[in-house]
Amino acid sequence: MSIEVGSKLQGKVTGITNFGAFVELPEGSTGLVHISEVADNYVKDINDHLKVGDQVEVKVINVEKDGKIGLSIKKAKERSESQHSQRSRQGRQNDYRAKESFEAKMSRFLKESEDRLSSLKRNTESKRGGRGARRG
């Protein structure tokens, strides 16, 4: 099995540096998971997320001509979780929209628009010193 961009593989963390983690892949090759590809949120210390010996699922994001392999843990997880949550979120939105009539949508829109306009007018008049503004 050759290592191709886009493939998901199981690997073992063999080393950790301040810029990422080295992961041993099947067939003995090694790739690097850059610290920015470990988790969706900001990673200050990679040791909070990984340690040597951990089994991880990685996605190959690039293979350079000199044999260096770029890996991502967050992209390996991303596909299945984001598709699942996106489908359920879209389903809930469609259910809500289907039950709401056109008249109800229109009245909700008009009310929200009037609220926004009155708030905007109130703020701009007080800043310009228009009518109703206090002068002190």
C-alpha positions in Angstrom: 0.0 0.0 0.0 1.6 3.2 -1.1 1.2 6.5 0.8 -0.9 8.9 -1.2 -2.3 12.3 -0.5 -5.7 12.1 1.0 -5.4 8.6 2.4 -6.2 7.9 6.1 -3.8 5.7 8.0 -3.2 4.5 11.5 0.2 5.4 13.0 2.2 5.5 16.2 3.7 8.6 17.7 7.5 8.1 17.8 8.8 11.5 18.7 7.6 14.9 19.8 9.2 18.3 19.2 8.1 21.8 19.9 6.8 22.2 16.3 5.0 18.8 15.9 5.0 15.1 16.3 6.7 12.3 14.2 4.3 9.4 13.4 5.5 6.0 12.2 3.2 4.8 9.4 2.7 1.3 8.0 5.6 0.0 6.0 8.0 1.8 8.4 7.8 5.2 6.8 7.6 8.3 9.1 5.7 11.5 8.7 5.3 14.8 10.6 2.1 16.1 12.1 2.8 19.9 12.4 1.5 21.4 15.6 -1.1 23.4 13.7 -2.6 20.1 12.4 -3.0 18.4 15.8 -6.3 19.9 16.9 -9.0 22.4 15.7 -8.2 24.8 18.5 -4.9 26.6 19.3 -2.2 24.2 20.6 0.3 25.9 22.8 2.0 22.7 24.1 1.8 19.6 21.9 2.4 17.4 25.0 -1.1 18.3 26.2 -2.5 16.4 23.2 0.0 13.7 22.3 2.6 11.5 23.9 5.1 9.0 22.5 3.5 5.7 21.9 0.0 7.0 21.2 -1.9 5.3 18.3 -3.4 8.0 16.1 -5.4 8.2 12.9 -3.8 10.6 10.4 -4.6 11.9 7.0 -1.8 12.4 4.4 -1.8 16.1 3.3 1.3 16.1 1.2 4.2 14.0 0.1 7.3 15.9 -1.1 9.8 14.8 -3.7 12.5 14.3 -1.1 10.2 11.8 0.7 8.9 14.0 3.5 5.3 13.2 4.4 3.0 15.8 5.9 0.2 14.5 8.1 -2.8 15.9 9.8 -4.8 14.5 12.8 -7.5 17.2 12.7 -8.3 16.6 9.0 -8.5 12.8 9.7 -11.3 13.5 12.2 -12.8 16.5 10.4 -14.6 14.7 7.6 -16.8 12.3 9.5 -17.7 14.6 12.4 -18.4 17.7 10.3 -20.5 15.8 7.8 -22.6 14.2 10.5 -23.1 17.5 12.5 -23.8 19.5 9.3 -26.5 17.0 8.1 -28.3 17.0 11.4 -28.1 20.9 11.6 -29.5 21.2 8.1 -32.3 18.8 8.9 -33.3 20.8 11.9 -33.3 24.1 9.9 -35.4 22.5 7.1 -37.9 21.1 9.6 -38.3 24.5 11.2 -38.6 26.4 7.9 -41.1 23.9 6.5 -43.5 24.4 9.5 -43.4 28.2 9.4 -45.8 29.8 6.9 -44.9 32.6 4.6 -47.0 35.1 6.5 -45.3 34.1 9.8 -41.9 34.5 8.1 -42.8 37.9 6.7 -44.1 39.2 10.0 -41.0 38.0 11.9 -38.8 39.7 9.3 -40.7 43.0 9.5 -40.5 43.0 13.3 -36.8 42.3 13.3 -36.2 45.0 10.7 -38.2 47.6 12.7 -36.3 46.8 15.8 -32.9 47.1 14.0 -33.9 50.4 12.4 -35.1 52.0 15.7 -31.9 50.9 17.4 -29.8 52.3 14.6 -31.7 55.6 14.6 -31.4 55.9 18.4 -27.6 55.4 18.3 -26.9 57.7 15.3 -29.0 60.6 16.6 -27.4 60.6 20.0 -23.9 60.6 18.4 -24.7 63.5 16.0 -26.5 65.5 18.6 -29.8 65.3 16.8 -33.2 65.7 18.3 -33.7 64.1 21.6 -30.0 64.0 22.4 -28.8 65.3 25.7 -26.4 68.1 25.7 -24.3 68.6 28.8 
